[in-house]
Amino acid sequence: MADTYLHGAYGHIDASIVKKTVTSETVPVYIGTAPVGLVRGYAGKDVVNNPVKITSLADAKAKVGYSQDFASYTLCEAIAAHFDNGGDGVGPIYVINVLDPAQHKKSPETEKTIAMAKGRASFTSDTIVLDTLKVKNEAGSTTYNEGTDYTVDYLYNATAQTVVISKVGDTIADGNIKVTYTEMDGSTVDSADVIGMASETGEYSGIAALRLVYQNLFVVPNLIAAPGWSQDKDVYAALVSAAQKINGHWDAMVVADLPVVDSSKQAVDTIAKAQDWKAKNGFDSERSIVCWPMAVDKSDRRFHLSSLVVAASQQIDQEHKGVPFESCSNKAVPVVKQFFGDNSKNRGFDQQTANSLNEHGITTVVGWAGEWVLWGSHTAAYAFDDPTMDARAIFATSMRMLMHITNGFQAEWSPEIDGPMTRALKDRIVNREQEKLDAYVTVGALIGKPKIYFEEAENPVSNLMNGDFRWDMQVTPTPPLKSATAYVSYTDEGFSAYFGGEA
């Protein structure tokens, strides 16, 4: 029934319908910079050093702003990989923006003269802090009042982002007017801002603000990336450290990049250089996926592969109801070529050559079967010639499944903490967890006969008296089909078909 009495024919412009977004249990968290100054009232919306949930491109524009300048605003690359990639979006994602327009800004204020015609004036900018915009007469002697003398709109167009000033009433006449405003400066953000810190007074910034994801939003972060920053070895180390036991509980996989140009301005634009740089800089954690080089899409936008790996992983996980057992390797991504840096002469490499990256634990991207696909299913700890490597670190999906199981155990049974630990509860935990393990076998996430145990040897009376109980699980994550080889031999036996009257 209508809210009001209607009699007649009516028309109404309803809310926009954007490209659909698939929702996944995978929770990607990105740390970097966003143009939050493009959001009116950003200072009161807690979008600096605080996790923000993004569900679509329109949502991103409304909450943290958006720009095609991925170098200045690294979170926009992640937003594009998930929601502005020419197809259906996949999300939600969570972003932690470290760019503070009150701190990371150009000085002095920008001042320019623009023309007001037919009551409208406009100029393009993706660096403006909209809340600082002031409109004056051409001489600068009179400052007009927003809302009374003019209104401001910010338009996201295909080719430019435009500030539109529309006059209200007759105070502002057509002709030249002067505008002043503060501009954000992404180049003033450094790796220390991204690494961040947790203070004794309860303030968090950068990667340290990962602790606020579950605390504030009650989702478990399980994929962590900082495209544009993770090639810094200090940022990488901080990511790997922070992704272990977030809030004392949750484990996450880090997806990082090797540089195409390192911090000393040296090109890392060949496979040999990438292998050497990875080894020398310690990008070898089993809790990470490491990628190289970058890639370019049909619009000439440059993507770090970490963004593409996270987006593809979330899409695949969704197809398996959030269970992360299928690799994103050999899955198509919306790019058209590899990128090795502006001054590199490298024209790229094929799948076979890419295998020399994979055997050193580096995921890459290659052209194959008419499209571009991610290529490489190992963790950063993988080395083909290292017999001492822990078997669980061979494939990234193995590590992600182990994290999925431990995170799931904690999430399911945390409501029981501090309740009475009856024998019935002990048995219920065993039975429920075994049921989940068996279900993972059914869908292909585990193989064999995984088992959960409550062992007397692991639960001495002294522990039980203190309320400390332990369950042990033994599981085998399903490995990917990394290679398939058919051996075909020539035989002369077929010539017998010419003889003996056979048809």
C-alpha positions as CSV (number, residue, x, y, z in Angstrom):
1,M,0.0,0.0,0.0
2,A,1.3,3.5,-0.8
3,D,2.4,5.7,2.1
4,T,0.1,8.5,0.8
5,Y,-3.2,8.6,-1.0
6,L,-2.6,8.6,-4.8
7,H,-5.0,9.5,-7.6
8,G,-3.6,10.1,-11.0
9,A,-0.4,9.2,-13.0
10,Y,3.0,9.8,-11.4
11,G,6.7,9.6,-12.2
12,H,9.6,9.2,-9.8
13,I,13.4,9.1,-10.3
14,D,14.5,6.2,-8.1
15,A,17.9,5.3,-6.6
16,S,20.6,4.4,-9.1
17,I,21.1,0.7,-9.9
18,V,24.9,0.0,-10.2
19,K,26.6,-3.1,-11.4
20,K,26.0,-6.0,-9.1
21,T,28.5,-6.8,-6.4
22,V,29.1,-10.3,-5.2
23,T,29.4,-10.7,-1.5
24,S,32.0,-13.0,-0.1
25,E,33.0,-14.3,3.4
26,T,36.5,-13.3,2.4
27,V,37.4,-10.0,4.0
28,P,40.1,-8.1,2.2
29,V,41.6,-5.1,4.0
30,Y,43.7,-2.6,2.0
31,I,46.0,0.1,3.6
32,G,46.9,3.1,1.6
33,T,45.8,6.6,0.5
34,A,42.4,7.8,-0.7
35,P,41.2,11.3,-1.8
36,V,38.9,11.8,1.3
37,G,39.0,15.5,0.8
38,L,36.6,15.0,-2.0
39,V,34.0,14.0,0.5
40,R,32.1,16.8,2.1
41,G,32.4,16.8,5.9
42,Y,35.1,14.1,5.8
43,A,36.6,15.3,9.1
44,G,33.5,14.2,11.0
45,K,33.2,10.8,9.2
46,D,36.2,9.1,10.7
47,V,37.8,8.1,7.4
48,V,41.4,8.7,8.4
49,N,43.3,5.7,10.0
50,N,40.0,3.9,10.5
51,P,38.6,0.9,8.6
52,V,35.8,1.8,6.2
53,K,33.6,-0.7,4.5
54,I,33.2,-0.2,0.7
55,T,30.5,-2.1,-1.2
56,S,30.5,-0.4,-4.7
57,L,32.2,2.3,-6.7
58,A,29.4,4.7,-5.8
59,D,29.9,3.8,-2.1
60,A,33.6,4.5,-2.5
61,K,33.0,7.9,-4.0
62,A,30.6,8.8,-1.2
63,K,32.8,7.6,1.7
64,V,36.5,8.0,0.7
65,G,36.5,9.7,-2.7
66,Y,37.8,8.3,-6.0
67,S,40.4,9.2,-8.6
68,Q,42.1,7.5,-11.5
69,D,45.4,8.8,-10.2
70,F,46.4,5.5,-8.6
71,A,50.0,6.7,-7.9
72,S,48.7,9.5,-5.6
73,Y,45.7,7.6,-4.2
74,T,46.7,3.9,-3.9
75,L,43.4,2.7,-2.4
76,C,41.7,3.8,-5.6
77,E,43.6,1.1,-7.4
78,A,42.1,-1.5,-5.1
79,I,38.6,0.0,-5.5
80,A,39.0,-0.1,-9.3
81,A,40.2,-3.8,-9.1
82,H,37.0,-4.7,-7.2
83,F,34.4,-2.3,-8.6
84,D,35.6,-0.5,-11.7
85,N,37.1,-3.3,-13.8
86,G,34.7,-3.5,-16.7
87,G,32.7,-6.4,-15.2
88,D,30.6,-7.2,-12.2
89,G,32.2,-6.0,-8.9
90,V,33.2,-8.2,-6.0
91,G,33.1,-7.1,-2.4
92,P,32.8,-5.8,0.1
93,I,36.3,-4.6,0.8
94,Y,37.6,-2.7,3.8
95,V,40.1,0.2,3.4
96,I,42.3,2.0,5.9
97,N,43.2,5.4,4.5
98,V,46.2,7.1,6.0
99,L,46.0,10.4,4.0
100,D,44.9,13.2,6.3
101,P,44.0,16.3,4.2
102,A,44.7,18.5,7.3
103,Q,48.3,17.2,7.3
104,H,49.1,15.9,3.8
105,K,48.5,19.0,1.8
106,K,50.1,21.5,-0.5
107,S,51.1,24.9,0.7
108,P,50.1,27.6,0.3
109,E,46.5,27.5,-0.6
110,T,45.6,27.3,-4.3
111,E,44.0,30.4,-5.8
112,K,42.6,30.7,-9.3
113,T,40.2,32.9,-11.3
114,I,37.4,31.2,-13.2
115,A,34.4,32.4,-15.2
116,M,30.8,32.4,-14.0
117,A,28.5,32.1,-17.0
118,K,24.7,31.7,-16.9
119,G,25.0,31.2,-13.1
120,R,27.6,28.4,-13.2
121,A,31.3,28.1,-13.0
122,S,33.5,25.0,-12.9
123,F,37.0,23.7,-12.8
124,T,38.6,20.3,-12.7
125,S,40.5,18.9,-9.7
126,D,40.9,15.6,-7.9
127,T,43.2,17.1,-5.2
128,I,40.8,19.7,-3.8
129,V,39.7,19.5,-0.2
130,L,36.1,20.5,-0.9
131,D,35.4,21.7,2.7
132,T,38.1,24.4,2.3
133,L,36.7,25.9,-0.9
134,K,36.0,29.7,-0.7
135,V,34.4,31.7,-3.4
136,K,35.1,35.5,-3.7
137,N,34.6,38.3,-6.2
138,E,37.4,38.8,-8.7
139,A,39.2,41.3,-6.6
140,G,39.1,39.0,-3.6
141,S,37.5,41.7,-1.4
142,T,34.2,39.9,-0.9
143,T,33.7,36.3,0.3
144,Y,30.4,34.8,-0.7
145,N,28.5,32.3,1.6
146,E,27.9,28.8,0.5
147,G,24.2,27.9,0.7
148,T,23.1,31.5,0.6
149,D,25.0,32.8,-2.4
150,Y,26.1,29.6,-4.2
151,T,26.1,25.8,-4.0
152,V,28.9,23.3,-4.7
153,D,28.6,20.0,-6.5
154,Y,31.4,17.5,-7.3
155,L,30.9,15.5,-10.5
156,Y,32.7,12.3,-11.4
157,N,32.9,12.2,-15.2
158,A,34.5,9.7,-17.5
159,T,37.4,12.0,-18.4
160,A,37.6,14.5,-15.5
161,Q,36.4,15.2,-12.0
162,T,34.8,18.6,-11.8
163,V,33.9,21.1,-9.1
164,V,30.7,22.9,-10.1
165,I,29.7,26.2,-8.4
166,S,26.1,27.4,-9.0
167,K,25.0,30.8,-7.9
168,V,21.9,31.2,-5.7
169,G,20.0,34.5,-6.0
170,D,21.6,37.6,-7.5
171,T,24.5,38.3,-5.2
172,I,27.1,36.8,-7.7
173,A,27.0,38.3,-11.2
174,D,28.2,36.5,-14.3
175,G,31.9,37.2,-15.0
176,N,35.1,36.3,-13.3
177,I,35.2,35.0,-9.7
178,K,38.1,33.9,-7.5
179,V,38.3,30.6,-5.7
180,T,40.7,29.4,-3.1
181,Y,41.1,26.0,-1.6
182,T,43.6,23.5,0.0
183,E,44.9,20.7,-2.1
184,M,45.7,17.2,-0.9
185,D,49.3,16.0,-1.6
186,G,49.6,12.2,-1.7
187,S,53.4,12.6,-2.2
188,T,53.8,13.7,1.4
189,V,52.6,10.4,2.7
190,D,55.5,8.0,3.5
191,S,56.0,4.4,4.6
192,A,56.0,5.4,8.2
193,D,52.4,6.7,7.8
194,V,51.4,3.4,6.2
195,I,53.1,1.3,8.9
196,G,51.5,3.5,11.6
197,M,51.4,2.8,15.3
198,A,49.2,2.0,18.2
199,S,49.5,4.5,21.0
200,E,49.1,4.1,24.8
201,T,46.1,6.4,24.6
202,G,44.2,4.1,22.3
203,E,44.9,5.8,18.9
204,Y,45.7,3.6,15.9
205,S,47.1,4.5,12.5
206,G,48.2,2.7,9.3
207,I,48.7,-1.0,9.4
208,A,48.2,-1.0,13.2
209,A,44.6,0.0,12.6
210,L,44.0,-3.5,11.4
211,R,43.0,-4.2,15.0
212,L,40.0,-2.0,14.6
213,V,38.5,-4.1,11.7
214,Y,37.0,-6.8,14.0
215,Q,36.7,-4.5,17.0
216,N,34.5,-2.0,15.1
217,L,33.0,-3.9,12.3
218,F,32.9,-7.5,13.6
219,V,34.4,-9.1,10.5
220,V,37.5,-11.3,10.5
221,P,40.2,-9.8,8.2
222,N,41.8,-12.6,6.2
223,L,43.5,-11.0,3.1
224,I,45.7,-8.0,3.7
225,A,47.3,-5.8,1.0
226,A,48.9,-2.4,0.5
227,P,49.4,-1.9,-3.2
228,G,51.9,0.8,-4.0
229,W,53.5,0.4,-0.6
230,S,54.1,-3.3,0.1
231,Q,57.2,-3.3,-2.1
232,D,58.9,-1.4,0.8
233,K,60.6,-4.0,2.9
234,D,59.6,-2.3,6.1
235,V,56.0,-2.1,5.1
236,Y,56.1,-5.8,4.0
237,A,57.5,-6.8,7.4
238,A,54.9,-4.8,9.2
239,L,52.1,-6.4,7.1
240,V,53.3,-9.9,7.8
241,S,53.7,-9.2,11.5
242,A,50.3,-7.5,11.9
243,A,48.5,-10.3,10.0
244,Q,49.4,-12.9,12.6
245,K,46.9,-13.1,15.4
246,I,45.1,-9.9,14.8
247,N,43.3,-8.9,18.0
248,G,45.2,-11.9,19.5
249,H,43.1,-14.3,17.4
250,W,42.8,-13.9,13.6
251,D,45.3,-15.0,11.0
252,A,45.4,-13.3,7.5
253,M,47.3,-13.8,4.3
254,V,49.3,-10.9,3.1
255,V,49.5,-10.2,-0.7
256,A,52.5,-8.0,-1.5
257,D,54.4,-6.8,-4.6
258,L,58.1,-6.6,-5.6
259,P,59.0,-3.3,-7.0
260,V,59.6,-2.5,-10.7
261,V,61.8,0.4,-9.5
262,D,63.2,0.1,-6.0
263,S,63.7,2.7,-3.3
264,S,67.2,3.6,-4.7
265,K,65.7,4.3,-8.2
266,Q,67.1,1.1,-9.6
267,A,65.0,-0.8,-12.1
268,V,63.8,-4.3,-11.1
269,D,62.6,-5.0,-14.6
270,T,63.9,-8.5,-15.5
271,I,63.1,-11.9,-14.1
272,A,66.7,-12.3,-12.8
273,K,66.5,-8.9,-11.0
274,A,63.1,-9.8,-9.5
275,Q,64.4,-13.1,-8.2
276,D,67.5,-11.5,-6.7
277,W,65.6,-8.6,-5.2
278,K,63.2,-10.9,-3.5
279,A,66.0,-13.0,-2.0
280,K,68.0,-10.1,-0.8
281,N,65.1,-8.2,0.8
282,G,63.6,-11.2,2.6
283,F,60.2,-11.3,0.9
284,D,59.8,-14.9,1.9
285,S,57.1,-15.4,4.5
286,E,54.9,-18.4,4.2
287,R,52.1,-16.1,5.3
288,S,52.3,-14.0,2.1
289,I,51.9,-14.2,-1.6
290,V,54.5,-12.0,-3.5
291,C,53.8,-10.6,-7.0
292,W,55.8,-9.1,-9.9
293,P,55.7,-7.1,-12.2
294,M,52.7,-4.7,-12.6
295,A,50.1,-4.8,-15.3
296,V,48.2,-2.3,-17.5
297,D,44.5,-2.4,-18.5
298,K,42.9,-1.3,-21.7
299,S,42.6,2.2,-20.3
300,D,46.3,2.3,-19.6
301,R,45.7,2.2,-15.9
302,R,48.5,0.5,-14.0
303,F,47.7,-2.1,-11.4
304,H,49.9,-3.8,-8.9
305,L,49.3,-7.5,-9.1
306,S,48.5,-7.6,-5.4
307,S,45.2,-5.8,-6.1
308,L,44.3,-8.2,-8.9
309,V,45.2,-11.3,-6.8
310,V,43.0,-10.2,-3.9
311,A,40.1,-9.3,-6.1
312,A,40.3,-12.6,-8.0
313,S,40.7,-14.6,-4.8
314,Q,37.6,-13.0,-3.3
315,Q,35.6,-13.8,-6.4
316,I,36.7,-17.5,-6.4
317,D,36.2,-17.8,-2.6
318,Q,32.6,-16.6,-3.1
319,E,32.0,-19.3,-5.6
320,H,32.9,-21.8,-2.9
321,K,30.8,-20.1,-0.1
322,G,33.9,-18.5,1.4
323,V,36.1,-21.5,1.6
324,P,39.5,-20.5,0.2
325,F,40.7,-23.7,-1.4
326,E,40.9,-22.8,-5.0
327,S,43.9,-20.8,-6.3
328,C,43.5,-17.6,-8.3
329,S,46.3,-18.8,-10.5
330,N,45.2,-19.3,-14.2
331,K,42.2,-17.0,-13.6
332,A,41.5,-14.2,-16.0
333,V,42.2,-10.6,-14.9
334,P,41.2,-7.4,-16.8
335,V,44.6,-6.3,-18.1
336,V,46.2,-6.3,-21.5
337,K,50.0,-6.4,-20.8
338,Q,52.8,-6.6,-18.3
339,F,54.4,-3.4,-17.0
340,F,58.0,-3.1,-15.9
341,G,58.4,0.7,-15.4
342,D,58.4,3.7,-17.7
343,N,62.0,3.4,-18.9
344,S,62.2,-0.4,-19.1
345,K,62.8,-2.0,-22.5
346,N,61.3,-5.3,-21.3
347,R,58.6,-6.4,-23.8
348,G,57.3,-9.1,-21.5
349,F,57.5,-12.9,-21.1
350,D,55.4,-16.0,-21.8
351,Q,54.0,-18.7,-19.5
352,Q,57.0,-21.0,-19.8
353,T,59.4,-18.2,-18.9
354,A,57.0,-17.2,-16.0
355,N,57.6,-20.6,-14.4
356,S,61.0,-19.4,-13.4
357,L,59.3,-16.8,-11.3
358,N,56.9,-19.4,-9.8
359,E,59.7,-21.7,-8.8
360,H,61.0,-18.8,-6.6
361,G,57.7,-18.2,-5.0
362,I,56.6,-15.2,-7.2
363,T,53.1,-14.9,-8.7
364,T,52.9,-13.1,-12.0
365,V,50.5,-12.5,-15.0
366,V,50.8,-13.9,-18.5
367,G,48.8,-13.9,-21.7
368,W,47.2,-17.3,-22.3
369,A,44.3,-18.6,-24.5
370,G,43.2,-15.2,-25.6
371,E,43.2,-13.5,-22.2
372,W,45.5,-12.5,-19.4
373,V,45.7,-14.7,-16.4
374,L,47.4,-14.7,-13.0
375,W,50.1,-17.3,-12.9
376,G,51.6,-18.8,-9.7
377,S,50.0,-20.6,-6.8
378,H,52.8,-20.7,-4.2
379,T,53.5,-18.8,-1.1
380,A,56.5,-16.4,-0.9
381,A,58.3,-19.1,1.1
382,Y,58.4,-21.5,-1.8
383,A,61.6,-22.5,-3.4
384,F,61.8,-25.4,-5.8
385,D,65.3,-26.4,-4.8
386,D,64.8,-26.2,-1.0
387,P,64.1,-29.6,0.6
388,T,63.9,-28.1,4.1
389,M,60.8,-26.0,3.3
390,D,57.7,-26.7,5.4
391,A,55.2,-28.6,3.2
392,R,52.4,-26.4,4.3
393,A,54.1,-23.4,2.7
394,I,54.2,-24.9,-0.8
395,F,50.8,-23.6,-1.9
396,A,49.0,-20.4,-0.8
397,T,45.7,-22.2,-0.6
398,S,47.1,-24.6,2.0
399,M,48.0,-21.7,4.3
400,R,44.7,-20.0,3.6
401,M,42.8,-23.2,4.4
402,L,44.7,-23.6,7.7
403,M,43.9,-20.0,8.6
404,H,40.3,-20.5,7.6
405,I,39.9,-23.5,9.9
406,T,41.5,-21.8,12.9
407,N,39.7,-18.6,12.4
408,G,36.4,-20.5,12.0
409,F,37.0,-22.4,15.2
410,Q,37.5,-19.3,17.2
411,A,34.5,-17.5,15.7
412,E,32.2,-20.4,16.3
413,W,33.2,-21.2,19.9
414,S,34.0,-17.8,21.3
415,P,30.4,-17.3,22.6
416,E,31.0,-20.3,24.9
417,I,34.0,-18.8,26.6
418,D,33.5,-18.5,30.4
419,G,30.5,-20.7,30.3
420,P,30.6,-24.1,32.1
421,M,32.9,-26.6,30.3
422,T,30.7,-29.7,30.6
423,R,31.6,-33.0,29.0
424,A,28.6,-32.5,26.7
425,L,30.2,-29.3,25.4
426,K,33.5,-31.0,24.9
427,D,31.8,-33.7,22.8
428,R,29.7,-31.1,21.0
429,I,32.8,-29.2,19.9
430,V,34.4,-32.4,18.7
431,N,31.3,-33.5,16.8
432,R,30.7,-30.1,15.2
433,E,34.3,-29.6,14.1
434,Q,34.5,-33.1,12.7
435,E,31.3,-32.3,10.8
436,K,32.9,-29.2,9.3
437,L,36.1,-31.1,8.4
438,D,34.0,-33.8,6.6
439,A,32.1,-31.1,4.8
440,Y,35.4,-29.6,3.6
441,V,36.3,-33.1,2.1
442,T,32.9,-33.2,0.4
443,V,33.4,-29.9,-1.4
444,G,37.1,-30.7,-2.2
445,A,38.8,-28.3,0.1
446,L,40.5,-31.1,2.1
447,I,41.5,-34.6,1.1
448,G,41.8,-37.9,3.0
449,K,40.3,-38.3,6.5
450,P,40.8,-35.1,8.5
451,K,40.3,-35.6,12.2
452,I,39.8,-33.6,15.4
453,Y,41.1,-35.1,18.7
454,F,40.7,-34.2,22.4
455,E,43.8,-36.0,23.7
456,E,44.4,-36.7,27.4
457,A,48.1,-36.2,26.9
458,E,47.5,-32.6,25.6
459,N,45.1,-31.8,28.4
460,P,46.8,-32.4,31.7
461,V,44.7,-32.0,34.9
462,S,46.7,-28.8,35.8
463,N,45.5,-27.2,32.5
464,L,41.9,-28.3,33.0
465,M,41.9,-27.0,36.6
466,N,42.8,-23.6,35.1
467,G,40.0,-23.8,32.4
468,D,42.4,-24.4,29.5
469,F,41.3,-27.0,27.0
470,R,42.9,-28.0,23.8
471,W,41.7,-29.7,20.6
472,D,44.1,-31.0,17.9
473,M,43.2,-31.3,14.2
474,Q,45.0,-33.1,11.4
475,V,44.1,-31.9,8.0
476,T,45.4,-32.1,4.4
477,P,44.4,-29.2,2.2
478,T,43.7,-30.1,-1.4
479,P,46.7,-29.2,-3.6
480,P,46.1,-27.5,-7.0
481,L,46.8,-29.3,-10.2
482,K,50.0,-27.4,-10.8
483,S,51.0,-29.4,-13.9
484,A,49.5,-32.2,-16.0
485,T,51.8,-34.2,-18.3
486,A,50.9,-36.8,-20.8
487,Y,53.6,-39.2,-22.2
488,V,52.8,-40.3,-25.7
489,S,54.9,-43.0,-27.4
490,Y,55.2,-44.0,-31.0
491,T,54.4,-47.7,-31.8
492,D,54.6,-49.6,-35.0
493,E,51.8,-52.0,-33.9
494,G,49.2,-50.0,-35.8
495,F,50.6,-51.2,-39.1
496,S,49.0,-54.6,-38.5
497,A,45.7,-52.9,-39.5
498,Y,46.8,-53.4,-43.2
499,F,46.9,-57.1,-42.8
500,G,44.7,-60.0,-41.6
501,G,41.5,-58.8,-43.1
502,E,40.7,-56.2,-40.4
503,A,38.2,-53.5,-41.4
